[in-house]
Amino acid sequence: MSDIKTVARGYVPEDEKFFSEEALKILRTASRDIKYLVDQGYPIKNASVFVGNHYTLSERQRLALVRSISSDIQLEVRKQKEISVLPEGAVLFIDGFNTVITLEVAFSGSPVFECMDGTVRDLAGLRGTYRLIDKTDLAVNAIGEFLSESRIKKAVFYLDSPVSNSGRLGKKIKETFEKYSFETEVIIMNEVDYALKQINGIVVSSDAIILDNCMNWYNMSRKILEKEDMMKNAYNIF
């Protein structure tokens, strides 16, 4: 019997209240306050605490704001390094958990957010634990179809070895992608973020630290959700 469970990744019942129409109005006001502070040089975590306390926001709401907001300097740096159209025959270096989990959350109908830098981010914390769920197949297949249609040469997936079931996810990716003509490699290692920041090539991630430090990046999760007509479900809180 399969141990793959039907799970809504990233689902929290209170989110219906935290991101209701009324709550979104408050969050958009709060986002303007936080954006002003970070553009003045305040760390976003400090700004989110100050503003979050003022508007009595929940931890989920504060996390959504932190993940959605970028300073003008960050936005400019990320925009300059973004690859808008993949060249045929490209080699992609993919932040595996970051990409798969965001798509799992979106396919689960749980909150994902359209962020200021154009990426899509979720609120699902990894915290060293990960289990394959029914949405994993949907996410991996969506990635494979997109990469095949993009006529890439090779996809290199980086998975964090300390995270549980990284080996199982890597195996699923390789087995699923056997039918495609592009080459697939899975690297399971410590300090994936550090490795992706050093790569001389096109990185796929929405991790802010990686985007600020990598050479080039491609916004694949958003492209896939646009292809699936799912961006209309993403929250915009700025």
N, C-alpha and C positions, 0 to 999 in steps of 0.2 A: 504494500500500500504506500502511495506517495505521501511524504510528509510536507508537501507544499500546501500551505493553507491559503484560504481566501481571506485576504486582509486588505483593509484600506490603509495603505501606508500614509503616515502623517496625519491621520484623522484624530481630532479631539472634539468631543461633542460641544464644548463651550465656544468653538470657533464660529458657530452660527450667530452667537451674540457678539463675540469679539470683532467680527467683520461684517456685521449687519450694515444696512445703508446708513443708519444713524451713527454707528460707530465709525464708519469710513469718513464721514464728515469731520469728526474730531481728529482722526488720524491724519487727514490731509492738512489740517491746521497745525497739528503737532509736527508733521514732516517739514513744513516751512520753517518752523522755529529751529528744528534740529539742523536743517540745511544751512540756515544763517550762521549758527554757531560753528559748524564744522568748516565753513568757508572762512571763519575768523581764526581758525587754527585749533579749535577745541577738539579733543579726541571724541570720536562718535559715541563710544560707550559712556563717557561722562555726560555728553550732551543728552543722550537718550535717558539717562537716569534723572537728570535735572528736569527735562521736559516731561518725561513719563510720570514723575511725581506730581508735577503741576496739573496734568490732565488725568491723574489717577488711572493710568493705563496698566493693563495686565502684562505679565512677562511675555506672553505670546505676541501681544501687540507691539511691545518694545522691540522684540526680536525681529518682527516683520519690518519695523522702521529701520533698524540697524542694517538689515540685509538689503533694503531697498534704496537707501540714500547714499550718495557719493558726493564728495566735494567737487568743486569746479575743476580743480587741478587733477583729481583722479579721473574725472570724466574726459578731460582733454588727453591725458596720457593713454587711457584705454582706447579711446576713439582712434588715435594715431596708429595704434598697434593692431587694430581689428582688421582681419581679412574678411571682406564683405562677400566675395565670391570665391569659391574654392577653384583653384586651377586643376584641370584634368591631370591625373597622375600624381596628385598630392599625397604626401605622407603625413598622417595625423597622429599626434601624441595625446591620448585621451585620458583624462582624469576619470577613471572608471566608476568608482562609487558616486562621485559627484554627479556624473551624467545619468547613470542608471537610476539612482534614487529620485532625482528630480522628475524623471519621466514616470517612475512608479507612482509617485505622489500625484502627478497630474492625471494619470490613468485611473487612479483611485477616487478622483473627484475631491481630493483634499486640497487645502489652499496652496496655490503657487502665486508668486508675485512678479509682476512686470516691474523691473527695477530701473533706476535712472540711467544706468549704463547700457540698457537694452537687454540685459540678461534676464533669465527667469530663475528665481530662487524659491526654495521651499523652507519649511520650518521643522523638517524631520531631522532630529539629531542622531548621529551615528553612535557616538560614545563607545566605540569599540565593539559593538554588537550589530550583527546583520544576519537576517534570515531570508532565503529566497521565498517569494510569495507568488501568488498567481499572476500578479502584475509584472513580475520579472520577465516572463516570456514576452509579454506585450512590449515592454521597454526594449529588450534586446533585439527583438524582431524589427521594431521600428528603427532602431539604430542601423541594423544591417541593411534594411531596404534603402534607407537614406544614403548610406555610404556607397551602396552599389549604384544607385542612380546618379551619384556624384562622380562616378568613374575615378575613384581614388586608386592609388597604387597599393597603399599599405595602411593598416590601422594598428597602432601600438597602444594597448590598454595597460594602464598602470593601476594596480590594486594594492591597497595597504595590507601588508602581511599581518600586522597585529589585529586586524578586524576579523571577527569570526566569519567563517564560510567564504573567505576571499578565494580559496581554492575552488570551491564549488561554483562560484560565479564565473571565475576564469574558465573553468571547464565548459560551462554552459555557453559562454561567448564563443569559444573556439568551435564547439560542436555545431552551434547554430550557424556560424559563418562559413562552414565548410562548403556550402553550396554556392558561395560567391566567388568571383574571379579575383578579387583583391586579396592580398596577403594579410594574415592576422597574426599578431604576436601579443601574448599576455605576459606582463612582467609583474610579479608579486614581490614587493619589497617594502622595507621601512622608509619613512620620510619621502613619500610620493610628492608632497608639495615642494620640497626642496629640489627634487630631481626635475620636476616640470618647470620650475623657475629657471633652471640652467640650460634647458634644451634649445638648441639652435634649429628651430622649426616651428610648425604650426601646432599650437596647443589647443585642446578643447577642454574648457572648464568654465565654471562661473564663480570659482573661488576668488574673492577680491584680492587676496594676497598674491595669488598666482598671476592674475591679470595685471597687477601693478608691476610685476617683476619679469614676466616672460618676454620673449622677443616678439612673437606674434600670437594671436589667438583667433579662434573661430567660434561663433555663437551657435553651436550645433543644436543644443537643447531647444532653443527658441525656434530655429529653423524647422525642427521636427514637429513641434507643437503647431506651428503655422501650417505645415503640410497636412497635419491631422485636423485642422480647423478647431484647435483647442485653446488658442490664445484668448479667445473671447471669454474663457472661464477664469483667466488670470486676474487677480486683484491689482489695481493701480492705486497706491496710497500717497501719491505726491502730486 
